[in-house]
Amino acid sequence: MQIAFPVESDQGMRSPVFNHFGSAPLFVIIDSDTYAATSVQNADRDHIHGQCQPLAALSGITVDAVIVGDIGPRALHQLRKRGIQVLQAAPGTVGENLKLFTDGQLVTFLDNDP
């Protein structure tokens, strides 16, 4: 499973999870089977507020889940519409949140858009 974590700087598993999806400078992508980490710049960082294009932000990289502190309703709806699970990160690092994810301890963001 490919999991995207918005971060401010690439420190791999030690990267603190960024508080917001759309304004994160980059994403660390973790393969949950191998723990291989790659990073990608947020290609949509300079969008107009409320107009985030999450798939553009991820530079076309296919992910199965996003773990983030917070996310706008439009970005959330677009991700969930494409079958991408979006979970709320706990304060801490990518590694700590990956452990919480594998232990089933993260809460899923709900899409209230009909």
N, C-alpha and C positions, 0 to 999 in steps of 0.2 A: 504494500500500500504506500502510495506517495502522499506525504503530508506536508503542507506549506505552513510555515510559521513566519509572520511578518516580524522583522527585526530592524534595529537601527544600524547595527554593524555586524559583519560576519565573523562570529567567533565559534562557528559550528554549534555543537551541542551546548556550549557555555553561553550562547547568545541570549540575552534577556528578550523575552517575547514583547514585541511592541504593543502599545495600547490600542492602536487603531489600524484597520486593514488598509484603507485607501491612502493614508499619508505615510505609511512605512517606507523608508528608503529602499529596502530590499527584502527579499524572502529567502529563508533557508528551507530547502526542500529535503526532507528526510525519507529514506526508504525504510519503512518499519520492519522489513525482513532482514536487511543487511546493515542497517544504521549508517549507510553511506549518506553523506551530506553534500549537497551542491547549493550554490546560491545564485540568485538572479536579481538584477536591479528591477525596481518597480517602474515599469515602462509607462504607467499612467499616473504617476505621482502628482503631476501638475494639473490635474483635472479640476473643473469647477465643482465646488462643494455640492454634494448630492448627485453628481454625475459620474461616479466611479464606474469604470469598465473593468470588472475583476479579471476577466480572462485576458484582457490586454495587459493589465498590471502584471500578470504572471508570465507575460511574454509568450503566450501560447503553450506553456508547459502544462501537461495534463496532470492533475492531482486528484486524489480521491477524497481528501479532507483538508480543511483549513482550521488551524487552532489560533485564536486571536483574542486579545482583551476585549475589543469592541468592534462593531461593524455597522455601517449604515444599512437602512432597510432595503435600499435599491440593490446594493452589492450583495447583500444576503439573499435576496430574492433571485438574483441572476445566478448565483452559485448553486443554490438549492434546486433551481429549475433544471440545472444541468446534472443533477444527481450528486453534487459535491456536498459532503457532510461538513457543517460548520459548527465548531465547538468553542465554548468560552474558556480561554486560558486562565489558569491560576497565576498569581504573581510568581515570577521566577523565570527560569531558563527554558530553552528548547528541550534539553535533556530531562528536566524535572517534569515538564508538561507531557513529554512523550511517555514517561513512566505512568503519569496519571491517566493518560489516554489508554495505554495498554491494560491498566488495571480497571478501566471502565468508570473512572471517577470524575470525568469532565461532563459538563452540562451542554446539551445541544441547543444552539440558538434556534428559536422557532420563527418561521416566516409567517407573518400575519397578513401578507398580501394574498388576496383570494386567487 
